[in-house]
Amino acid sequence: MVSEALGASPRHLERLHTPDGAADVLAQLMFMAARHLDHLHDQFADAARYAASNLTRAATGKSSINSLGVLQNSATQIDILAARRADAVEHLKIRIHAYRQVTTADQAAPSPARRPTVAPFRPEAAGATPIRVTPGR
């Protein structure tokens, strides 16, 4: 998902930025989120394959059907894993979006050597009367 969205693997993106910068931190978070999603997807796929195998054996008569049901806890486990996987996908999308925002902002920001200088604000120059503050009141 990261490779499709950003054109590089999460591990590669981590190496592109200065350590502890905003883009580096987001790249690390994105890498961890991608690994978590991969792990959840593997668990989901394993549970689905196991359930499919049980259903196939029951459908072909190669397995006795338990009075508690063919899938028993497998269906609940698959539903929970599917929900966790969907949640992980959303979290990864948010991290990809944040990474794009930060890296786009970094590219658009002028370098410190080229930043325009701004004159300090002087109220009297703008025609405003200065405010005097008396301590203790």
C-alpha positions, -999 to +999 in steps of 0.1 A: +000+000+000+028+024+009+048+015-023+017+021-044+009+054-028+044+068-025+065+049-050+089+035-024+089+009+003+084+021+039+120+010+048+134+030+019+115+061+030+130+059+065+165+063+049+156+094+030+154+119+059+175+134+086+172+115+118+145+128+143+131+152+117+093+152+112+095+133+080+118+107+095+094+102+125+064+098+101+084+074+079+091+053+110+055+053+121+044+044+086+069+015+085+055+002+118+019+006+107+027-012+074+043-041+093+013-043+117-011-044+087+010-071+071+009-091+103-029-087+107-034-096+070-013-128+075-034-138+106-066-131+087-056-151+057-045-180+079-078-180+098-097-179+065-077-207+050-083-228+081-120-221+080-122-229+043-104-262+049-129-271+076-159-262+055-145-282+025-140-313+046-175-309+061-191-303+026-174-333+011-183-356+040-147-361+050-152-347+085-180-351+111-200-320+119-198-309+154-231-301+171-217-267+181-212-258+145-187-263+117-168-231+122-173-227+160-150-199+170-134-195+136-161-172+122-158-148+152-120-148+150-122-140+112-147-112+118-125-097+145-093-100+124-112-084+094-122-054+116-087-050+130-073-052+095-097-026+082-087-004+111-050-009+104-056+001+067-073+034+079-044+041+102-019+035+075-038+058+051-037+085+077+001+081+082+006+082+044-014+114+041+005+130+070+038+119+054+028+135+021+018+167+039+051+170+057+073+161+028+054+185+005+057+212+031+094+205+035+099+208-003+079+240-005+096+258+025+124+280+016+158+271+029+171+291+060+196+309+038+169+322+015+142+331+040+131+367+036+138+390+065+109+406+082+112+439+099+100+439+135+066+454+142+067+489+157+033+502+169+043+538+166+053+533+130+019+520+123+002+550+139-008+531+171-003+547+205+019+525+227+003+509+257+020+513+291+017+485+315+020+492+353+032+463+373+012+451+402-022+463+390 
